[in-house]
Amino acid sequence: MKAKIEFDGKFYEFPVTKGSEDEYAIDISTLRAQTGGLITLDRGFKNTGSCESAITFLNGEEGILRYRGYSIEDLAENASFLEVAYLLIFGELPSESELNKFYDDIKAESNVDEEMHKILDGFPKSAHPMGVVSSLTNALIAFNPSSVNVESKEDMYNAIIKLLAKFPVLCAWALRKRTGQPLDYGDDSLGYVENVLKMMFKKANQNYEVDPVIASALNKLLILHADHEQNCSTSTVRVVGSSHAGLFASISAGISALWGPLHGGANQAVIEMLEGIKEDGGDTKKYMQKAKDKEDPFRLMGFGHRVYKNFDPRARIIKKSADDVLGNLGVEDPILDIAKGLEKEALEDDYFVKRKLYPNVDFYSGIIYRALGIPTEMFTVMFALGRLPGWIAQWREMRLGKEPIGRPRQVYTGEKLRSYKPMDQR
Ligand code: ACO
């Protein structure tokens, strides 16, 4: 199959690639060479496939999300986060012994160098945890200086294990710093998710019993966030990694990309928005109007998605989970009602219907995090914790696939050549 482009009276042919779910893409890699300089322009990469990937399948029109062929609904219902991490990174669900070895290896690497405390101490208590976690992840390089030899299976595996082991410790430290708690080193006798909870919440003078309702809710949330193909932060990880920067540096860059309120930072922004609406008397209609007013910068946070033009399947699962978790924990949160009210109005509103704006993963996730006792400014860190295996899987795929350095082109719109003007002539 071929696609033809006509430019300046001449036709050029390009091969068409077909994915395993019958998605087609015009391979324009020879466009510039064939035409003597023509490039494509695609602001925000809305129509650009940056790679071929076998990790995650997403169909935004139909609201489908699958990791390595398994539906997100199936995995969220049945799997553990660690199994999903293994699946994403290595391509298959682990056998019992593979999973045990995977977790044993992670536990063996979960120590974070004491010197890292000094770096953490350097941050003010008010620092946003995303900035802290991104910086600490980068700082890990100093304590694990050898770059990953991607030709060596063992080297690759060890780098991945180290990150999966140390990253939750850093996330928990960021929270403990913020809440003034002494640092905690976790408990190897617990599962991965249970240990995260204990590292985050154990008070120095008290025992911490993991509540199975909370652990199961967090397990589900982490799975739902674990990968989402070539989104902003994942593309960042792949592009940074494509320069052969190390794994930790690539992930640190991805964390920064995730932080923005148009991406992962939306989960914090949603709760702040819902709180604001509550404090303003709970008038959802007023905020619907604001969201539709092009003169008003307000957007309905947690609504809309670059790829989903249908329900985000993760939002469906999370909405149900929010009801279950709050019910099981006996938490009543008035902002859940405000969220449901906004959703109902938006789904019946012409503006939102026409633009195919549906709730995304962030619309209800913050309500669950809040019920679990996680402070608002930690929400995006929780997202990063969930996304870590996806970033690692994508980085690994990119490096093993020997992808070239990511380097887009541009259409230059600036000044043509001009001469330097001395200061007194400007
Ligand atoms: N509230 C009001 N209007 C919206 C919203 C919203 N949340 N989202 C999109 N629109 C409108 C835009 O104003 C635009 O209208 P127009 O066609 O009249 O100009 C139209 O819908 C298309 O929106 P774009 O911004 O062009 O869509 P894009 O694909 O570039 O952006 C994005 C997607 C960034 C997610 C956007 O919908 C948004 O800002 N949502 C709110 C933030 C959010 O929830 N982000 C989390 C996304 S999920 C994730 O990253 C984990």
Boltz pocket constraint, residues with backbone or C-beta under 6 A from the ligand:
constraints:
  - pocket:
      binder: B
      contacts: [[A, 44], [A, 261], [A, 262], [A, 263], [A, 264], [A, 266], [A, 291], [A, 292], [A, 298], [A, 299], [A, 300], [A, 301], [A, 302], [A, 303], [A, 304], [A, 305], [A, 306], [A, 307], [A, 355], [A, 357], [A, 360], [A, 361], [A, 362]]
      max_distance: 6.0
